[in-house]
Amino acid sequence: MRNKGRRPSGKLKKTLILLVSILLVLVGLITATAAKVLYDVKGVTDEVYEPAKKTQPLDEVSLNQKKSFSVLLLGVDTGALGRTERGRSDTLMVATVNPNTKKTVIVSIPRDTYTEIVGHDTMDKVNHAYAFGGVDMAADTVAQLLAIPINYYVVINMKGIETLVDSVGGIEVDNPFAFTYEETEFPAGSQYLNGNKALKYVRMRYDDPEGDYGRQGRQREVIAGILKQMVSIKSLRNYHSILNSLGDNLQTDITFNDIELLFRNYREAFNQVDSEQAMGEGFMLDEISYQSIPLDELIRIQTLLKEQLAN
């Protein structure tokens, strides 16, 4: 009869010890790598963190409960082409992130929208709010215009768009028509863009048949492409380059702890990005061109954002 309680042979025992040792080494390396990633991320988030008085960040309980939230996205005309002043928010979007529907909606607001600049006691172009009073005034003005709370903000300059696209390995866009901008050709159809081309892609306006609205559509497309790349496995491997691209070009009130919770609870919502455009009508006042958003269009956008934030 075979001895059912027979111990493993010396050779088998050595093999098991070797496998366990390799496993322990791998676990140690993974743990150390994870700790290094967290340390690096915290370093950059601490560097770019700047609290705003006029936003309403979610607390840890709300983020753990997967509450929807809004982010004011401001692209400012500094950081490239030799510009260093605060500048105006040439790109103005509001993103609403809903982890329950697993969807993010990005709405572009025309930069020339005529509205009350909250805290400045004037009626002016919405993108002047940032120039007059920074993030606080911009957040107050957009919150009143759209009748929603602003939970977070992100300000990125033009140079930041270029370096961020490069750090995620480029993005894919579907260009609706062929054009040339600053001696760079953009054929119609699907194509990959590096950072330099992506910046030109979002800056071109005058050759677009839809004018600034066409440019805003391309801006949303680039933001969606960056989000898609950032949540990919490839970008996780390239995280250090992404962090380096953000340090000098971005400002936000999203904390390190918030980022941990967002990555854990909201990641799927960044995979589906829908884009919307608030449509205005042009008019002249004192020889200055403005956009006026009709009441029915404004209500449509407000309702869309409120529904996103309600779930």
N, C-alpha and C positions, 0 to 999 in steps of 0.2 A: 504494500500500500504506500501511496505517496504521502509525504509529510506535508499536510496542509499548512502547518505553522512555520514552514521553513523560512528563514530570514534571507533577505537579498544577498546575492553573492558580493564578494569584495569589489568586482568590476562594476556591477550595477550600482553599488553604493557610491562609488566614486563618481559615476555618471550623474546620479541624482544630486550629489553635493555640488558638482560643477554647474548643473542646470539651475539649482537654487541660487548659487552664487551669482551667476549671470543675471538672473531675475532681480536679485537684490541690487546689483550694480545698476541695472536699467531703471529700477524704481528710484534709486538715489539720483541718477542723472535727470530723470523726468521731474522729480521734486525740485532739484536744484534749478533746472531750467525754468520751471513754473515760477519759482521764487524770484529768479532774475527778471523774467518778463514782468511780473507784478511790480518789482522794484523800479524798473525802467519806466513803466506806464505811470506809476505814481509820481516819479520825478517830473515827467512832462506835464501831467495834469496839474501838479502843484505850480508849475511854471506859467501855464496859460490860464490858470484859474483867476477870475476877477469877479467878485460878487456884484450883482446889480440890485439896486434898491427897488426897482419897479417890476421885477419878475416874481413869480410865485412858485418856487421850486417845490417838487413833491417830497414828502418825507419818506423815510425808509419803509414804513408800513405800507404806504400807498404804492411804492415801487414793488414791494413783495406781493402785493395784492393785484399787481398788473393793471394799475389804473392808466388810462390813456393820458397823454400829455401833449403839449404843444412846444414847438421850438421856433423862435424867431431867427431866421438865417439872413445875415447881412454880408454881402460881398462889397467891399469898399475899394475905391479906386486909388489904392496906395500899394506900395510894395513891389511895383514893376514900373518900367519906363522911367526910372529915376524919381518917382514920386514918394515923398516921405510924410506929407501932411496928413491930418486925420481924414480929410476927404468926405465925400458923400457916399451914401449906400446905393451904388448904382444897381446892385442886385438886392431885391427885397422879397423874401419868401417866408411863408409860414408852413412848417411841417407839423402835421398831427399824426402821432404814432399810436396805433391801437393794437395791442398784443392779443386781444381776444378775436378780432377779425383777421389778425395777422397781416395787417396792411398799414402802409404809410401813405398819406396824401400830402403832396406838396403843392401849395397855391402860390402863384406869382402875383404880386401887386405891382401895377405899373408905377415906375419910379416918379412919373410926373403927376400922379394922382393928387388932385386938389382936395385938401382936407385940413382940419384944424390941427395945428401942431401943439399938442398938449404940453402946458408948462411954458409956452413961448407967447401965448395970446395972439397968435397970428394964423391966418389961412395961407397955406403955401404948399409946395410940392412935398409929398410924403418923405422923399429921400433927403430933404433938408433937415429933418428932425435929428438925424444922427450928427450932421454938421453943427447944428445949434447946441445940442445937449447930450451927445453921445448915446450910449446904449439905453440909458434910463428914459430919455425923451423919446427915442425911437420905439421902445417897448410900450410906453404909455400911449403914444399916438396910434400904433398899430392895434393895440388892445381895444381902444375906443372905436376905431374904424371898423373892426371886424366883430366887435361885441363878444370877444372870448378872452379868457385869461391867457397870459403868456407865461409859461412855466420855466422855460430856459431860453438862453440866447447863444448863438455862435456867430462870431465875427471872423471872417477870413479875408485876407487881402489878395490881390490879384496874383502876387508871386506865390502865395500859398496854394492856389488852385493848380498852378503849373507843377510845383514840386510834389504836391499830394498825388496828382495823376501819375507822375513818374514813379512814385514810391509804391503804388499799388500795381505797377506793371502795365499801365496804360488802360484805356477803357474802350468799349465798343459803342459806337453811335450809328444811327441810321439817318444820314443826311438827306433831307427831302429834295434838294436841288443842288446842282454844281455851282460853285463860286470860287473866286480867288480873293484872298485877303492877305495883305502884306507879303506879296510874292509867294504865297503858299496856296497850292491848289487843293480844293476839297471836292472830289467827285461825288456825284449823287449815289446814294445807297449805303450799305453797311460797310463800316471801316473801323480800324483801330487807331486811336490817337495817343500820341505821347503827350507829355505835359505842355510843351511849347505849342503844339498844334491844337490842343484842347483849349488853351487860353485864347488863341486866335479864333477858334470856333465859337466861343461864347462872346467875343468882343465885336464881331462883325454885325453891323446893323443896316447901313445905308443901302447895301445891295440886296437886302432881304425884302421880298414883295410884301411881307407883313410888318416891316419896320421893326420897332422895338418889341412888338409882341412875338415876332419870329425869334428874335434874340433871346427873349425870356424863355421860350420853349426849348431852345438849345441849352440854356443855362440849367433848366430843370433836368434835361436829359443827361448832362454831365454830372450833376449831383447824384442822380439815380445810379449812374454808372460807377461812381466812386463808392457809393454805399454797397452796391452789389459786389464789388471787388474786395471791399474791406471786410466783409463777413465770410469771404472764401478762405479755404485752407491755405491757398498760396500766399495770401496776405498775412495770415498768422505766422507763416515761416519768415516773412519779410517785415515783421513788426517793427524792427529797429529803424529801418529806413522810413517807415510811416511816421514814427514818433519824431524823428529828426526833422521831417518836413513840416510838422505842426508847431514845433517849439517857438519859432520866430514869426510865425505867420497867422496865428490863431489866438483868439481870446474867447473865453466861455465861463459860465457860472455852473457848469456841470462838474461835480466833484469826482474824485477817484472812487469813492464808495458808490456814487451814482452809476459810474461806468461799469463797475462790477455787477451791479444789479441789472442794469440795462442789457449787458451782454448775456446774463443768465436768463432773464425773463422776457426779453423783447427781440431777441435776435431774428426770429422768424418774420417779425413785422417789417424788418428792413429788406427782406427779399422781394416783397411785392410793393412797388412804389408806383402809385397813380399820380398823374400830374394834372393840375387845373390852372386855368388862367382867369383872373378877374379882368373883364373887358370894360374898357372905358371909351368915352367919346371925346375927341379933341376939341378944344376951344381956345381962344386967345383972350388974354386979359392984360391990359397995359403993355401990349406988344410982347407978351411972354406966352409960350405955348404950354397948356396944361391938359390933363386928362380928367374927365368927370365920370365916375362910375354911376350909372343909372340905378335908381332905387331897387328895381326888380332884380338887377344883376347883383347888387350888393347883398340883398336878402338871400339870393341863391347861394352865394359864397358863404355867408354867415351860417346858413342852415346846414350846409355841407360840413363845415368845420365843427359845429355844435353836435351834429350827429356822430362825427368821429370821436369826439371827446366824451360822449354820453355813455358809451358802452364800456 
